[in-house]
Amino acid sequence: MPDANPLLFTPITVRGATARNRVVISPMCQYSAEDGIATEWHRVHLPNFARGGAGIVFTEATAVERIGRITHGDLGIWSDRHAEALRPVVAGIHGFGALAGLQLAHAGRKASTQRPWEGNSLLTDADAKRGDAPWQVVGPTTDPLQPSWPQVHALTVLEIKALCDAFAAGAQRALAAGFDIIEVHAAHGYLIHTFLSPLTNRRNDAYGGDRNGRMRFMLEIAEAVRREWPNDKPLFVRLSAIDNHPEGWQIEDSVVLAAELKARGVDVIAGLAADRSGRQHAVVAASAVARARFPGPLGGAHQT
Ligand SMILES: Cc1cc2nc3c(=O)[nH]c(=O)nc-3n(C[C@H](O)[C@H](O)[C@H](O)COP(=O)(O)O)c2cc1C
């Protein structure tokens, strides 16, 4: 006999936020913003998930600074004008009974690319001619994503500190726009993940080296965001829980990081494997972190 009232459809409370069920709409890039500003697309698309019954609806990766976008079409939250444009999106999600989550993000060295339907690769001269100019991307070191791609600007310590402030400012603006939940995007080879992974972080200063050094940027961001984000509002972090590479970030690293994040007021880890790994793997990775560090009614991790 199927369960008449499965756990999935029961409410869940994290801090002061109660979702009517545990269906979470994952952050999904729409490439439909204008200079990072939400458009009619977002005002229709996101509330529609709430109308369909989801408990929590997340925005796509929303960049904390202009150069943190993957493409020219990504959402951003680097000015008050950006927050203002998100207010009706939040109102629409609330109007249909769901909680609204915002994913704070920085694409790092995976930034400055074409929208998928324009090629999904580096921006070209032709893109620049129609107004989509490429920009200098940043990361822990100068190594590009692919050998043929332009060099990356290795962030200085001052620039790293400024980025922690940018994440904090993003949190302030998310609050002003009315969001209930923030998720920090630390997965998928974007900026924070490249600091965590020994495959991409070869710095020899305080933000590189051993695991503590590589975790420092993530932990300072978590502290900065939590300082701005009210105590009664949940904070999530999305991790690539494993790199799926023998010399990469391992599940044991994620278990340690999850404990450090929990100590800094992070409530939920959305644990995934890196892009090249399969779904089954992601679920195993997520539940290992959850069992170790986030026991509780949500299972501590969602597969989003
Ligand atoms: C069109 C699309 C856009 C996505 N954009 C984001 C994003 O902005 N941030 C993010 O963390 N994941 C993003 N993802 C990954 C999804 O959130 C999700 O983790 C992935 O699709 C795996 O879940 P699934 O197996 O249910 O598809 C995106 C996925 C898709 C299909």
The ligand as a MOL file (V3000), in Angstrom:
LIG
                    3D

  0  0  0     0  0            999 V3000
M  V30 BEGIN CTAB
M  V30 COUNTS 31 33 0 0 0
M  V30 BEGIN ATOM
M  V30 1 C 18.9000 24.5630 -17.2910 0
M  V30 2 C 19.6440 24.2800 -16.0070 0
M  V30 3 C 20.2130 25.3330 -15.3240 0
M  V30 4 C 20.8970 25.1140 -14.1260 0
M  V30 5 N 21.3910 26.1670 -13.4090 0
M  V30 6 C 21.9180 25.9640 -12.1900 0
M  V30 7 C 22.2550 27.0590 -11.3480 0
M  V30 8 O 22.0420 28.2300 -11.6860 0
M  V30 9 N 22.8040 26.7870 -10.1390 0
M  V30 10 C 23.0310 25.5000 -9.7210 0
M  V30 11 O 23.5400 25.3090 -8.6180 0
M  V30 12 N 22.6680 24.4450 -10.4740 0
M  V30 13 C 22.1080 24.6500 -11.6750 0
M  V30 14 N 21.6860 23.5820 -12.4220 0
M  V30 15 C 21.7560 22.2420 -11.8480 0
M  V30 16 C 20.4110 21.8930 -11.2180 0
M  V30 17 O 20.1210 22.7780 -10.1550 0
M  V30 18 C 20.3940 20.4360 -10.6880 0
M  V30 19 O 21.3400 20.2820 -9.6940 0
M  V30 20 C 20.6700 19.4470 -11.7790 0
M  V30 21 O 19.8020 19.6520 -12.8550 0
M  V30 22 C 20.5300 17.9860 -11.2410 0
M  V30 23 O 19.2140 17.7390 -10.8390 0
M  V30 24 P 18.2730 16.7730 -11.6980 0
M  V30 25 O 18.9910 15.4660 -11.6900 0
M  V30 26 O 16.9940 16.7810 -10.9410 0
M  V30 27 O 18.1970 17.4100 -13.0640 0
M  V30 28 C 21.0270 23.7820 -13.6340 0
M  V30 29 C 20.4470 22.7310 -14.3640 0
M  V30 30 C 19.7740 22.9670 -15.5080 0
M  V30 31 C 19.1300 21.8030 -16.2330 0
M  V30 END ATOM
M  V30 BEGIN BOND
M  V30 1 1 1 2
M  V30 2 1 2 3
M  V30 3 2 2 30
M  V30 4 2 3 4
M  V30 5 1 4 5
M  V30 6 1 4 28
M  V30 7 2 5 6
M  V30 8 1 6 7
M  V30 9 1 6 13
M  V30 10 2 7 8
M  V30 11 1 7 9
M  V30 12 1 9 10
M  V30 13 2 10 11
M  V30 14 1 10 12
M  V30 15 2 12 13
M  V30 16 1 13 14
M  V30 17 1 14 15
M  V30 18 1 14 28
M  V30 19 1 15 16
M  V30 20 1 16 17
M  V30 21 1 16 18
M  V30 22 1 18 19
M  V30 23 1 18 20
M  V30 24 1 20 21
M  V30 25 1 20 22
M  V30 26 1 22 23
M  V30 27 1 23 24
M  V30 28 2 24 25
M  V30 29 1 24 26
M  V30 30 1 24 27
M  V30 31 2 28 29
M  V30 32 1 29 30
M  V30 33 1 30 31
M  V30 END BOND
M  V30 END CTAB
M  END
